[in-house]
Amino acid sequence: MAADPKPTKKERKRRPREPDVYYVVAIDGWGWGYSLSLNTERNAADPYHEFRHLQVRGRLLHPKGLRTDRIELTFLPSRDLDLEGRKALRPLGIGSLDGYGDPITGLLPPPMDAMHPILQMMVGDRFRFIVMHGTKFSHRRATLHGFRLEMRLDPDDLPEGVELPSRAEIR
């Protein structure tokens, strides 16, 4: 009797994707940086090198039990995410979290045109929370599939199992 043939790629069962983990951050503070310099690279497409970024500090409210609850997120605007440019992209994630130190660090690339309204809301002290979702931490790293900045948290906007913090926890 012959052994069963090895299943083809089509026949192999894929492991089901794990549900996203939600990371809820209460914003404590923020900072803005900007620089402009000459681009000295050979054959540079742009004669200038411009760098602007928003850094947000906060406390991780969910999930509990990680190494630290301190978190610093860097929002580095991306020209690749303008409406025409992003149609050709096939991204695996929109950002990442790294848990190698204290605080946990993250990098998120919003579109360039989104930074102005985000900064206005930060200056007005309107945004209080950041809600991100993605993979769970594995080898001290998580890939993010989405994020949003919120003025307040609504229990209907969060998945089942994510508890809202009390007012005392936020302060």
DSSP file with accessible surface (Angstrom, degrees, kcal/mol):
  #  RESIDUE AA STRUCTURE BP1 BP2  ACC     N-H-->O    O-->H-N    N-H-->O    O-->H-N    TCO  KAPPA ALPHA  PHI   PSI    X-CA   Y-CA   Z-CA
    1    1 A M              0   0  237      0, 0.0     2,-0.2     0, 0.0     0, 0.0   0.000 360.0 360.0 360.0 133.9    0.0    0.0    0.0
    2    2 A A        -     0   0   92      1,-0.1     2,-0.1     3,-0.0     0, 0.0  -0.526 360.0-111.0 -83.7 146.6    1.4    3.4   -0.9
    3    3 A A        -     0   0   92     -2,-0.2    -1,-0.1     1,-0.1     3,-0.1  -0.392  43.4 -89.9 -71.9 152.5    1.6    6.2    1.6
    4    4 A D        -     0   0  153      1,-0.1    -1,-0.1    -2,-0.1     2,-0.0  -0.391  50.2-108.1 -61.2 137.6   -0.7    9.2    1.2
    5    5 A P        -     0   0  116      0, 0.0    -1,-0.1     0, 0.0     3,-0.1  -0.321  38.8 -93.7 -68.0 153.0    0.9   11.9   -1.0
    6    6 A K        -     0   0  170      1,-0.1    -3,-0.0    -3,-0.1     0, 0.0  -0.440  49.9-104.6 -65.1 134.2    2.1   15.1    0.7
    7    7 A P        -     0   0   61      0, 0.0    -1,-0.1     0, 0.0     2,-0.0  -0.319  34.5-120.2 -63.1 144.0   -0.6   17.7    0.5
    8    8 A T     >  -     0   0   75      1,-0.1     4,-1.6    -3,-0.1     3,-0.4  -0.283  31.7 -96.7 -74.9 171.5   -0.1   20.5   -2.0
    9    9 A K  T  4 S+     0   0  177      1,-0.2     3,-0.2     2,-0.2    -1,-0.1   0.883 126.1  52.0 -57.8 -39.0    0.1   24.1   -1.0
   10   10 A K  T  4 S+     0   0  203      1,-0.2    -1,-0.2     3,-0.0     0, 0.0   0.867 110.7  47.5 -65.0 -36.5   -3.5   24.6   -1.8
   11   11 A E  T  4 S+     0   0  133     -3,-0.4    -1,-0.2     2,-0.1    -2,-0.2   0.700  87.5 102.9 -80.6 -22.0   -4.6   21.7    0.4
   12   12 A R  S  < S-     0   0  117     -4,-1.6     2,-0.4    -3,-0.2    -4,-0.0  -0.401  75.4-121.8 -64.8 139.2   -2.5   22.6    3.4
   13   13 A K        -     0   0  204     -2,-0.1     2,-0.3     1,-0.0    -1,-0.1  -0.663  21.2-138.8 -84.2 133.3   -4.5   24.1    6.2
   14   14 A R        -     0   0  232     -2,-0.4     3,-0.1     1,-0.1    -1,-0.0  -0.685  24.6-107.6 -88.4 145.4   -3.5   27.6    7.3
   15   15 A R        -     0   0  216     -2,-0.3     3,-0.1     1,-0.1    -1,-0.1  -0.514  43.1-107.4 -67.8 132.3   -3.5   28.4   10.9
   16   16 A P        -     0   0  110      0, 0.0     2,-0.2     0, 0.0    -1,-0.1  -0.352  38.5-102.8 -63.7 143.5   -6.4   30.7   11.6
   17   17 A R        -     0   0  177      1,-0.1     3,-0.1    -3,-0.1    -3,-0.0  -0.459  36.4-117.5 -67.7 133.6   -5.3   34.3   12.3
   18   18 A E        -     0   0  106     -2,-0.2    -1,-0.1     1,-0.1     3,-0.1  -0.421  36.8 -98.1 -68.3 147.3   -5.4   35.2   16.0
   19   19 A P        -     0   0  112      0, 0.0   117,-0.2     0, 0.0    -1,-0.1  -0.326  48.4 -93.8 -65.1 150.6   -7.8   37.9   16.9
   20   20 A D        -     0   0   41    115,-0.1     2,-0.4    -3,-0.1   115,-0.2  -0.317  31.5-132.8 -64.6 146.3   -6.3   41.4   17.3
   21   21 A V  E     -A  134   0A  37    113,-3.5   113,-1.9    -3,-0.1     2,-0.5  -0.818  18.9-135.2 -94.9 138.3   -5.1   42.6   20.7
   22   22 A Y  E     -A  133   0A  55     -2,-0.4     2,-0.5   111,-0.2   111,-0.2  -0.848  12.9-161.4 -99.3 132.0   -6.3   46.1   21.6
   23   23 A Y  E     -A  132   0A   2    109,-3.1   109,-2.9    -2,-0.5     2,-0.5  -0.969   7.8-166.9-112.6 116.7   -3.7   48.5   23.2
   24   24 A V  E     -AB 131  62A   4     38,-2.2    37,-3.2    -2,-0.5    38,-1.3  -0.929   4.9-170.8-111.6 124.4   -5.3   51.4   25.0
   25   25 A V  E     -AB 130  60A   1    105,-2.9   105,-2.1    -2,-0.5     2,-0.6  -0.949  17.4-148.2-120.0 130.2   -3.1   54.3   26.0
   26   26 A A  E     -AB 129  59A   2     33,-2.6    33,-2.2    -2,-0.4     2,-0.3  -0.876  31.5-124.5 -91.5 122.6   -4.0   57.3   28.2
   27   27 A I  E     + B   0  58A  30    101,-2.9    31,-0.3    -2,-0.6     3,-0.1  -0.532  35.0 171.4 -74.6 127.2   -2.0   60.3   26.9
   28   28 A D  E     -     0   0A  84     29,-2.7     2,-0.3     1,-0.4    30,-0.2   0.712  63.4 -27.6-100.6 -35.2    0.2   62.0   29.5
   29   29 A G  E     - B   0  57A  13     28,-1.7    28,-3.0     2,-0.0    -1,-0.4  -0.983  53.5-152.0-170.5 173.6    2.2   64.4   27.3
   30   30 A W  E     - B   0  56A  77     -2,-0.3     2,-0.3    26,-0.2    26,-0.2  -0.977   0.4-159.3-156.1 164.6    3.6   65.1   23.8
   31   31 A G  E     - B   0  55A  28     24,-2.6    24,-3.0    -2,-0.3     2,-0.4  -0.984   9.5-145.4-148.7 155.2    6.3   66.8   21.9
   32   32 A W  E     - B   0  54A 103     -2,-0.3     2,-0.4    22,-0.2    22,-0.2  -0.973  13.5-171.5-126.1 136.6    6.9   68.0   18.3
   33   33 A G  E     + B   0  53A  17     20,-2.5    20,-2.1    -2,-0.4     2,-0.3  -0.962   5.0 176.8-129.1 147.7   10.1   68.1   16.4
   34   34 A Y  E     + B   0  52A 117     -2,-0.4     2,-0.3    18,-0.2    18,-0.2  -0.993   1.9 171.9-148.2 140.4   11.0   69.6   13.0
   35   35 A S  E     - B   0  51A  53     16,-2.5    16,-2.6    -2,-0.3     2,-0.4  -0.994  10.0-168.9-147.5 150.3   14.2   69.9   11.0
   36   36 A L  E     + B   0  50A  97     -2,-0.3     2,-0.3    14,-0.2    14,-0.2  -0.997  20.8 153.5-137.6 129.9   15.1   71.0    7.5
   37   37 A S  E     - B   0  49A  58     12,-2.1    12,-3.5    -2,-0.4     2,-0.2  -0.945  47.8 -83.2-148.0 167.8   18.5   70.5    5.9
   38   38 A L  E     - B   0  48A 126     -2,-0.3     2,-0.8    10,-0.2    10,-0.3  -0.552  40.9-125.4 -72.8 141.2   20.1   70.1    2.5
   39   39 A N        -     0   0   35      8,-3.0     5,-0.2    -2,-0.2    -1,-0.1  -0.802  28.5-179.0 -89.7 109.7   20.0   66.7    1.1
   40   40 A T        +     0   0  133     -2,-0.8    -1,-0.1     3,-0.1     2,-0.1   0.315  38.2 122.1 -95.8   8.7   23.6   65.8    0.3
   41   41 A E  S >  S-     0   0  134      1,-0.1     3,-1.0     2,-0.0     2,-0.1  -0.387  72.7-100.8 -69.4 148.9   22.9   62.3   -1.1
   42   42 A R  T 3  S+     0   0  229      1,-0.3    -1,-0.1    -2,-0.1    -2,-0.1  -0.468 103.3   4.2 -67.6 139.1   24.0   61.6   -4.7
   43   43 A N  T 3  S-     0   0  166      1,-0.2    -1,-0.3    -2,-0.1     2,-0.1   0.858  88.6-176.5  54.8  38.5   21.2   61.8   -7.2
   44   44 A A    <   -     0   0   37     -3,-1.0    -1,-0.2    -5,-0.2    -5,-0.0  -0.453  27.2-145.7 -68.0 138.1   18.7   63.0   -4.6
   45   45 A A  S    S+     0   0  112      1,-0.2    -1,-0.1    -2,-0.1    -2,-0.1   0.791  90.3  37.3 -72.5 -28.3   15.2   63.4   -5.9
   46   46 A D  S    S-     0   0   68      2,-0.1    -1,-0.2     1,-0.1    -7,-0.0  -0.985  72.9-145.0-126.2 132.1   14.6   66.3   -3.5
   47   47 A P  S    S+     0   0   82      0, 0.0    -8,-3.0     0, 0.0     2,-0.3   0.637  84.1  61.3 -73.3  -9.7   17.4   68.9   -2.7
   48   48 A Y  E     -B   38   0A 125    -10,-0.3     2,-0.5    -8,-0.0   -10,-0.2  -0.853  68.2-147.9-116.6 153.0   16.1   69.2    0.9
   49   49 A H  E     -B   37   0A  88    -12,-3.5   -12,-2.1    -2,-0.3     2,-0.4  -0.975  22.2-173.9-117.8 114.1   15.7   66.7    3.8
   50   50 A E  E     -B   36   0A  57     -2,-0.5     2,-0.4   -14,-0.2   -14,-0.2  -0.919   5.0-177.1-113.7 135.5   12.7   67.5    5.9
   51   51 A F  E     +B   35   0A  77    -16,-2.6   -16,-2.5    -2,-0.4     2,-0.4  -0.988   8.7 163.2-135.6 121.6   11.9   65.6    9.2
   52   52 A R  E     +B   34   0A  79     -2,-0.4     2,-0.3   -18,-0.2   -18,-0.2  -0.998   8.1 166.7-137.2 139.7    8.9   66.2   11.3
   53   53 A H  E     -B   33   0A  37    -20,-2.1   -20,-2.5    -2,-0.4     2,-0.5  -0.997  27.4-140.9-154.1 152.1    7.5   64.0   14.0
   54   54 A L  E     -BC  32  75A   0     21,-2.3    21,-3.5    -2,-0.3     2,-0.5  -0.960  16.6-160.5-113.4 127.5    5.1   63.9   16.9
   55   55 A Q  E     -BC  31  74A  72    -24,-3.0   -24,-2.6    -2,-0.5     2,-0.5  -0.956   6.4-168.5-111.8 128.8    6.0   62.0   20.1
   56   56 A V  E     -BC  30  73A   1     17,-3.0    17,-3.0    -2,-0.5     2,-0.3  -0.964   2.7-161.8-119.4 129.0    3.3   61.1   22.5
   57   57 A R  E     +BC  29  72A  97    -28,-3.0   -29,-2.7    -2,-0.5   -28,-1.7  -0.832  27.2 133.7-106.0 147.3    3.9   59.7   26.0
   58   58 A G  E     -BC  27  71A   0     13,-2.3    13,-2.0    -2,-0.3     2,-0.4  -0.944  50.0 -85.7-168.9-170.5    1.3   57.8   28.0
   59   59 A R  E     -BC  26  70A  44    -33,-2.2   -33,-2.6    -2,-0.3     2,-0.6  -0.975  35.4-126.5-121.1 128.3    0.3   55.0   30.1
   60   60 A L  E     +B   25   0A   7      9,-4.0   -35,-0.2    -2,-0.4   -37,-0.0  -0.649  28.3 176.7 -76.0 114.0   -0.8   51.7   28.7
   61   61 A L  E     +     0   0A   9    -37,-3.2   -36,-0.2    -2,-0.6    -1,-0.2   0.732  56.7  63.0 -89.8 -27.7   -4.2   50.9   30.2
   62   62 A H  E    S+B   24   0A  45    -38,-1.3   -38,-2.2     1,-0.2    -1,-0.3  -0.978  87.5  34.1-150.5 136.1   -4.8   47.7   28.3
   63   63 A P  S    S-     0   0   27      0, 0.0     3,-0.4     0, 0.0    -1,-0.2   0.584  78.9-152.5 -80.7 157.1   -3.6   45.0   28.1
   64   64 A K        +     0   0  131      1,-0.2    -3,-0.1    -2,-0.1    -2,-0.1  -0.483  67.1  49.8 -86.9 161.4   -2.4   44.5   31.7
   65   65 A G  S    S+     0   0   83      1,-0.3    -1,-0.2    -2,-0.2     2,-0.1   0.525  70.3 133.0  91.1   5.6    0.6   42.4   32.7
   66   66 A L  S    S-     0   0   60     -3,-0.4    -1,-0.3     2,-0.1     3,-0.0  -0.397  75.1 -94.6 -79.7 170.1    3.2   43.7   30.3
   67   67 A R  S    S+     0   0  160     -2,-0.1     2,-0.3    32,-0.1    -1,-0.1   0.808 104.0   1.3 -51.5 -39.5    6.7   44.5   31.6
   68   68 A T        -     0   0   20      2,-0.1    -2,-0.1    33,-0.1    -1,-0.1  -0.964  53.2-143.4-146.9 160.0    5.8   48.2   32.0
   69   69 A D  S    S+     0   0   67     -2,-0.3    -9,-4.0    -4,-0.1     2,-0.3   0.395  72.4 103.9-106.5   1.1    2.8   50.4   31.5
   70   70 A R  E     +C   59   0A  86    -11,-0.2    34,-2.5   -13,-0.0     2,-0.3  -0.649  49.3 178.5 -82.0 139.8    4.9   53.4   30.2
   71   71 A I  E     -Cd  58 104A   3    -13,-2.0   -13,-2.3    -2,-0.3     2,-0.4  -0.995  20.3-165.7-146.0 141.9    4.7   53.9   26.4
   72   72 A E  E     -Cd  57 105A  70     32,-2.6    34,-1.9    -2,-0.3     2,-0.4  -0.987  12.4-167.5-128.5 121.9    6.2   56.4   23.9
   73   73 A L  E     -Cd  56 106A   1    -17,-3.0   -17,-3.0    -2,-0.4     2,-0.5  -0.910   7.4-154.3-112.6 135.0    4.7   56.6   20.4
   74   74 A T  E     -Cd  55 107A  30     32,-2.6    34,-2.9    -2,-0.4     2,-0.8  -0.950   2.4-158.6-110.3 121.3    6.3   58.4   17.5
   75   75 A F  E     -Cd  54 108A   0    -21,-3.5   -21,-2.3    -2,-0.5    32,-0.1  -0.900  14.1-178.6 -98.9 107.6    4.1   59.6   14.7
   76   76 A L        -     0   0   54     32,-2.0   -23,-0.2    -2,-0.8    36,-0.1  -0.925  26.1-127.9-111.9 106.0    6.3   60.0   11.7
   77   77 A P        -     0   0   19      0, 0.0     2,-0.5     0, 0.0   -25,-0.2  -0.214  21.2-147.8 -61.0 145.3    4.3   61.3    8.7
   78   78 A S  B >   -i  111   0B  23     32,-2.4    34,-1.1     1,-0.1     3,-0.9  -0.957  18.9-160.0-120.4 128.3    4.6   59.4    5.5
   79   79 A R  G >  S+     0   0  132     -2,-0.5     3,-1.4     1,-0.2     6,-0.2   0.736  92.1  70.5 -71.0 -23.9    4.5   60.7    1.9
   80   80 A D  G 3  S+     0   0  108      1,-0.3    -1,-0.2     5,-0.1     9,-0.1   0.672  89.2  63.6 -66.6 -17.0    3.7   57.2    0.7
   81   81 A L  G <   +     0   0   43     -3,-0.9    -1,-0.3    29,-0.2    -2,-0.1   0.271  69.5 122.6 -97.6  13.6    0.3   57.3    2.3
   82   82 A D  S <> S-     0   0   83     -3,-1.4     4,-2.1     1,-0.1     5,-0.2  -0.332  81.6 -97.5 -68.1 160.7   -1.2   60.1    0.2
   83   83 A L  T  4 S+     0   0  109      1,-0.2     4,-0.4     2,-0.2    -1,-0.1   0.852 120.2  37.1 -54.6 -41.0   -4.3   59.1   -1.6
   84   84 A E  T >4 S+     0   0  137      1,-0.2     3,-0.8     2,-0.1     4,-0.4   0.911 115.6  52.2 -79.0 -40.5   -2.8   58.2   -5.0
   85   85 A G  G >4 S+     0   0   35      1,-0.2     3,-0.8    -6,-0.2     4,-0.2   0.821 103.5  56.4 -67.6 -31.1    0.5   56.7   -3.7
   86   86 A R  G >< S+     0   0  108     -4,-2.1     3,-1.0     1,-0.2    -1,-0.2   0.644  84.7  80.6 -81.9 -10.7   -1.0   54.2   -1.3
   87   87 A K  G <  S+     0   0  136     -3,-0.8    -1,-0.2    -4,-0.4    -2,-0.1   0.825  94.6  48.3 -63.8 -28.7   -3.2   52.5   -3.9
   88   88 A A  G <  S+     0   0   86     -3,-0.8    -1,-0.2    -4,-0.4    -2,-0.2   0.576  92.4 102.8 -87.8  -8.6   -0.2   50.5   -5.0
   89   89 A L    <   -     0   0   67     -3,-1.0    -3,-0.0    -4,-0.2    -8,-0.0  -0.424  49.1-167.8 -78.2 150.5    0.9   49.4   -1.5
   90   90 A R        -     0   0  212     -2,-0.1    -1,-0.1     0, 0.0    -3,-0.1  -0.637  24.1-172.5-130.9  72.2    0.3   46.0    0.0
   91   91 A P        -     0   0   94      0, 0.0     3,-0.1     0, 0.0    -2,-0.0  -0.316  27.9-159.2 -74.7 151.5    1.1   46.6    3.7
   92   92 A L  S    S-     0   0  166      1,-0.3     2,-0.3    -2,-0.0    51,-0.0   0.573  80.3  -9.0 -95.2 -18.4    1.3   43.9    6.3
   93   93 A G        -     0   0   28     41,-0.0    -1,-0.3    52,-0.0    52,-0.2  -0.968  55.1-129.2-165.3 172.3    0.8   46.4    9.1
   94   94 A I  S    S-     0   0   58     50,-3.2     2,-0.3    -2,-0.3    51,-0.2   0.373  83.3 -22.1-114.9   3.6    0.6   50.2    9.8
   95   95 A G  E     -E  144   0A  17     49,-0.9    49,-2.7    13,-0.2     2,-0.3  -0.977  61.2-122.1 174.7-174.7    3.1   50.4   12.6
   96   96 A S  E     -EF 143 107A  15     11,-1.7    11,-2.0    -2,-0.3     2,-0.4  -0.984   3.0-143.2-151.6 159.4    4.8   48.5   15.4
   97   97 A L  E     -EF 142 106A   1     45,-2.5    45,-2.3    -2,-0.3     2,-0.4  -0.978  14.3-160.6-122.2 138.9    5.4   48.3   19.1
   98   98 A D  E     -EF 141 105A  38      7,-3.4     7,-2.5    -2,-0.4     3,-0.3  -0.988   8.4-171.4-122.2 127.7    8.7   47.3   20.7
   99   99 A G        +     0   0    8     41,-3.0    42,-0.1    -2,-0.4     5,-0.1  -0.114  50.0 115.0-108.2  35.2    8.9   46.1   24.3
  100  100 A Y  S    S+     0   0  144     40,-0.2     2,-0.2     3,-0.1    -1,-0.2   0.748  80.7   9.4 -77.5 -25.5   12.7   45.9   24.7
  101  101 A G  S    S-     0   0   38      2,-0.3   -33,-0.1    -3,-0.3     4,-0.1  -0.629  96.6 -55.3-135.8-165.8   13.0   48.7   27.3
  102  102 A D  S    S+     0   0  117     -2,-0.2     2,-0.1     2,-0.1   -31,-0.1  -0.973 116.1  36.8-120.5 108.6   11.1   50.9   29.6
  103  103 A P  S    S-     0   0   35      0, 0.0    -2,-0.3     0, 0.0   -32,-0.3   0.440  93.4-122.5 -90.9 169.2    9.1   52.6   28.1
  104  104 A I  E     -d   71   0A   5    -34,-2.5   -32,-2.6    -2,-0.1     2,-0.3  -0.529  34.6-147.7 -65.2 139.5    7.5   50.5   25.3
  105  105 A T  E     -dF  72  98A  63     -7,-2.5    -7,-3.4   -34,-0.2     2,-0.3  -0.864  16.5-173.7-116.1 153.5    8.1   52.3   22.1
  106  106 A G  E     -dF  73  97A   6    -34,-1.9   -32,-2.6    -2,-0.3     2,-0.4  -0.986  15.0-151.3-144.4 152.9    6.0   52.5   18.9
  107  107 A L  E     +dF  74  96A  83    -11,-2.0   -11,-1.7    -2,-0.3   -32,-0.2  -0.994  17.4 176.0-127.9 124.3    6.3   53.9   15.4
  108  108 A L  E     -d   75   0A   0    -34,-2.9   -32,-2.0    -2,-0.4   -13,-0.2  -0.996  17.1-153.5-130.9 129.6    3.1   55.0   13.5
  109  109 A P        -     0   0   42      0, 0.0   -34,-0.1     0, 0.0     3,-0.1  -0.739  15.5-176.2-107.1  88.4    3.1   56.6   10.1
  110  110 A P        -     0   0    4      0, 0.0   -32,-2.4     0, 0.0   -29,-0.2  -0.403  41.2 -87.9 -72.7 158.9    0.0   58.8    9.5
  111  111 A P  B >>  -i   78   0B  27      0, 0.0     3,-1.4     0, 0.0     4,-0.7  -0.334  38.5-113.8 -61.5 151.5   -0.4   60.4    6.1
  112  112 A M  H >> S+     0   0   51    -34,-1.1     3,-1.2     1,-0.3     4,-0.5   0.889 115.3  54.4 -54.8 -43.0    1.2   63.8    5.7
  113  113 A D  H 34 S+     0   0  121      1,-0.3    -1,-0.3     2,-0.2     3,-0.1   0.663 101.0  60.7 -72.5 -11.5   -2.1   65.7    5.4
  114  114 A A  H <> S+     0   0   29     -3,-1.4     4,-1.9     1,-0.2    -1,-0.3   0.703  87.2  74.8 -84.3 -18.4   -3.4   64.2    8.7
  115  115 A M  H <X S+     0   0    6     -3,-1.2     4,-2.9    -4,-0.7     5,-0.2   0.877  88.2  57.9 -65.9 -37.6   -0.6   65.7   10.8
  116  116 A H  H  X S+     0   0  123     -4,-0.5     4,-2.2     1,-0.2    -1,-0.2   0.967 111.0  40.0 -60.8 -52.6   -2.0   69.3   10.8
  117  117 A P  H  > S+     0   0   63      0, 0.0     4,-2.2     0, 0.0    -1,-0.2   0.891 114.9  54.0 -65.0 -33.2   -5.4   68.4   12.3
  118  118 A I  H  X S+     0   0   19     -4,-1.9     4,-2.2     1,-0.2    -2,-0.2   0.949 109.7  47.5 -63.1 -45.5   -3.7   65.9   14.7
  119  119 A L  H  X S+     0   0   29     -4,-2.9     4,-3.0     1,-0.2     5,-0.2   0.898 109.0  54.2 -62.6 -40.1   -1.4   68.7   15.9
  120  120 A Q  H  X S+     0   0  115     -4,-2.2     4,-2.0    -5,-0.2    -1,-0.2   0.921 110.4  46.6 -59.2 -43.1   -4.3   71.1   16.3
  121  121 A M  H  <>S+     0   0   54     -4,-2.2     5,-2.8     2,-0.2     6,-0.7   0.867 112.8  49.5 -68.4 -34.8   -6.1   68.6   18.5
  122  122 A M  H ><5S+     0   0    4     -4,-2.2     3,-1.5     3,-0.2    -2,-0.2   0.922 110.3  49.9 -69.4 -43.1   -2.9   68.0   20.6
  123  123 A V  H 3<5S+     0   0  106     -4,-3.0    -2,-0.2     1,-0.3    -1,-0.2   0.910 110.3  51.0 -61.5 -39.8   -2.3   71.7   21.1
  124  124 A G  T 3<5S-     0   0   47     -4,-2.0    -1,-0.3    -5,-0.2    -2,-0.2   0.444 111.8-124.7 -77.2   2.4   -5.9   72.1   22.2
  125  125 A D  T < 5S+     0   0   93     -3,-1.5    -3,-0.2    -5,-0.1    -2,-0.1   0.869  71.6 130.4  57.5  37.6   -5.4   69.2   24.6
  126  126 A R      < +     0   0  131     -5,-2.8     2,-0.4    -6,-0.1    -4,-0.2   0.841  43.4  77.5 -91.1 -40.9   -8.3   67.4   23.1
  127  127 A F        +     0   0   27     -6,-0.7    24,-0.3    -9,-0.2     3,-0.1  -0.621  46.2 163.2 -75.4 129.1   -7.0   64.0   22.4
  128  128 A R        +     0   0   97     22,-2.4  -101,-2.9    -2,-0.4     2,-0.3   0.598  58.0  35.4-114.8 -24.1   -6.8   61.9   25.6
  129  129 A F  E     -AG  26 150A  16     21,-2.4    21,-3.1  -103,-0.2     2,-0.4  -0.961  52.7-155.6-137.3 153.2   -6.5   58.3   24.3
  130  130 A I  E     -AG  25 149A   0   -105,-2.1  -105,-2.9    -2,-0.3     2,-0.5  -1.000  13.5-165.6-124.5 128.5   -4.9   56.3   21.6
  131  131 A V  E     +AG  24 148A   1     17,-2.6    17,-1.8    -2,-0.4     2,-0.3  -0.976  13.1 175.4-116.6 121.2   -6.5   52.9   20.8
  132  132 A M  E     -AG  23 147A   0   -109,-2.9  -109,-3.1    -2,-0.5     2,-0.4  -0.886  11.1-162.8-121.3 153.7   -4.4   50.6   18.6
  133  133 A H  E     +AG  22 146A  47     13,-2.3    12,-3.2    -2,-0.3    13,-1.5  -0.994  31.7 103.5-138.7 146.7   -5.0   47.0   17.5
  134  134 A G  E     -AG  21 144A   0   -113,-1.9  -113,-3.5    -2,-0.4    10,-0.2  -0.953  65.0 -21.7 177.3-156.8   -2.7   44.4   16.2
  135  135 A T        -     0   0   53      8,-2.5     2,-0.1    -2,-0.3  -115,-0.1  -0.286  66.4-103.0 -73.5 159.5   -0.8   41.2   17.0
  136  136 A K        -     0   0  111   -117,-0.2     7,-0.2     1,-0.1     2,-0.1  -0.414  54.0 -78.7 -75.6 160.4    0.0   40.3   20.6
  137  137 A F        +     0   0   43      5,-0.1     2,-0.4    -2,-0.1     5,-0.2  -0.407  54.9 174.2 -61.7 129.2    3.6   40.8   21.7
  138  138 A S  B >  S-H  141   0A  70      3,-2.5     3,-0.8    -2,-0.1    -3,-0.0  -0.978  72.9  -5.1-138.4 124.0    5.8   38.0   20.5
  139  139 A H  T 3  S-     0   0  165     -2,-0.4    -1,-0.1     1,-0.2     3,-0.1   0.910 131.5 -59.1  55.3  42.1    9.6   38.3   21.0
  140  140 A R  T 3  S+     0   0  117      1,-0.2   -41,-3.0   -42,-0.1     2,-0.3   0.735 119.4 100.0  62.5  28.4    9.0   41.7   22.5
  141  141 A R  E <   -EH  98 138A 111     -3,-0.8    -3,-2.5   -43,-0.2     2,-0.4  -1.000  47.0-172.2-144.2 142.8    7.4   43.1   19.3
  142  142 A A  E     -E   97   0A   0    -45,-2.3   -45,-2.5    -2,-0.3     2,-0.5  -0.994  18.0-139.0-133.1 140.9    3.8   43.6   18.0
  143  143 A T  E     -E   96   0A  50     -2,-0.4    -8,-2.5    -7,-0.2     2,-0.4  -0.863  21.9-138.5 -98.2 131.3    2.7   44.6   14.6
  144  144 A L  E     -EG  95 134A   0    -49,-2.7   -50,-3.2    -2,-0.5   -49,-0.9  -0.738  20.5-176.0 -94.8 138.6   -0.1   47.1   14.5
  145  145 A H  E    S-     0   0A  53    -12,-3.2     2,-0.3    -2,-0.4   -11,-0.2   0.535  70.6  -9.6-104.0 -14.6   -3.1   46.9   12.1
  146  146 A G  E     - G   0 133A  12    -13,-1.5   -13,-2.3     2,-0.0    -1,-0.3  -0.965  54.6-167.4-173.6 160.5   -4.7   50.1   13.0
  147  147 A F  E     - G   0 132A  55     -2,-0.3     2,-0.3   -15,-0.2   -15,-0.2  -0.983   1.9-170.7-152.6 158.8   -4.9   53.1   15.4
  148  148 A R  E     - G   0 131A  67    -17,-1.8   -17,-2.6    -2,-0.3     2,-0.4  -0.987  19.8-134.4-149.9 148.6   -7.1   55.9   16.3
  149  149 A L  E     - G   0 130A  25     -2,-0.3     2,-0.3   -19,-0.2   -19,-0.2  -0.896  30.8-166.8-101.5 134.4   -6.8   59.0   18.5
  150  150 A E  E     - G   0 129A  44    -21,-3.1   -22,-2.4    -2,-0.4   -21,-2.4  -0.929  32.4-153.6-129.8 146.5   -9.8   59.6   20.8
  151  151 A M  S    S-     0   0   58     -2,-0.3     2,-0.3     1,-0.3    -1,-0.1   0.808  91.1  -2.1 -81.2 -34.5  -11.1   62.4   22.9
  152  152 A R  S    S-     0   0  173    -23,-0.1     2,-0.5   -24,-0.1    -1,-0.3  -0.974  76.9-110.5-150.2 160.9  -13.0   60.0   25.1
  153  153 A L        -     0   0   24     -2,-0.3     3,-0.0    -3,-0.1    11,-0.0  -0.821  23.6-162.7 -99.7 133.4  -13.5   56.2   25.3
  154  154 A D    >   -     0   0   67     -2,-0.5     3,-1.9     1,-0.1     4,-0.5  -0.960  18.6-140.3-112.9 127.7  -16.8   54.7   24.5
  155  155 A P  G >  S+     0   0   78      0, 0.0     3,-1.0     0, 0.0    -1,-0.1   0.823 102.6  60.3 -58.9 -27.9  -17.4   51.1   25.7
  156  156 A D  G 3  S+     0   0  141      1,-0.2     4,-0.1    -3,-0.0    -3,-0.0   0.732 100.5  55.5 -71.3 -20.3  -19.3   50.4   22.4
  157  157 A D  G <  S+     0   0   81     -3,-1.9    -1,-0.2     2,-0.1    -4,-0.0   0.514  98.3  74.7 -88.2  -7.8  -16.2   51.3   20.4
  158  158 A L  S <  S-     0   0   17     -3,-1.0     3,-0.1    -4,-0.5     6,-0.1  -0.810  87.1-108.2-107.1 147.9  -14.0   48.7   22.2
  159  159 A P    >   -     0   0   44      0, 0.0     3,-1.8     0, 0.0    -1,-0.1  -0.250  49.7 -77.4 -69.1 163.1  -14.1   45.0   21.7
  160  160 A E  T 3  S+     0   0  203      1,-0.2     3,-0.1    -4,-0.1    -4,-0.0  -0.292 118.0  31.9 -59.4 137.4  -15.6   42.6   24.3
  161  161 A G  T 3  S+     0   0   62      1,-0.2     2,-0.7    -3,-0.1    -1,-0.2   0.187  86.5 112.3  99.0 -16.8  -13.1   42.1   27.2
  162  162 A V    <   -     0   0   22     -3,-1.8     2,-0.4    -7,-0.1    -1,-0.2  -0.816  56.3-154.6 -91.4 115.0  -11.5   45.5   27.1
  163  163 A E        -     0   0  166     -2,-0.7    -3,-0.0    -3,-0.1     0, 0.0  -0.721  13.8-121.6 -92.8 139.6  -12.5   47.3   30.2
  164  164 A L        -     0   0   66     -2,-0.4     2,-0.1     1,-0.1    -1,-0.0  -0.539  32.3-116.2 -73.8 141.0  -12.6   51.1   30.5
  165  165 A P        -     0   0   23      0, 0.0     2,-0.1     0, 0.0    -1,-0.1  -0.415  27.3-110.8 -74.4 154.7  -10.4   52.5   33.2
  166  166 A S     >  -     0   0   61      1,-0.1     4,-1.5    -2,-0.1     3,-0.4  -0.394  32.0-106.5 -75.3 162.7  -11.9   54.4   36.1
  167  167 A R  H  > S+     0   0  207      1,-0.2     4,-1.6     2,-0.2    -1,-0.1   0.876 121.7  57.0 -59.2 -34.4  -11.3   58.1   36.3
  168  168 A A  H  4 S+     0   0   87      1,-0.2    -1,-0.2     2,-0.2     0, 0.0   0.880 104.4  52.2 -66.2 -34.3   -8.9   57.5   39.1
  169  169 A E  H  4 S+     0   0   77     -3,-0.4    -1,-0.2     1,-0.2    -2,-0.2   0.843 106.9  53.5 -69.4 -31.9   -6.8   55.2   36.9
  170  170 A I  H  <        0   0   40     -4,-1.5    -1,-0.2    -3,-0.1    -2,-0.2   0.887 360.0 360.0 -72.9 -40.0   -6.5   57.7   34.1
  171  171 A R     <        0   0  202     -4,-1.6    -3,-0.1  -143,-0.0  -143,-0.0   0.131 360.0 360.0 -75.4 360.0   -5.1   60.6   36.3
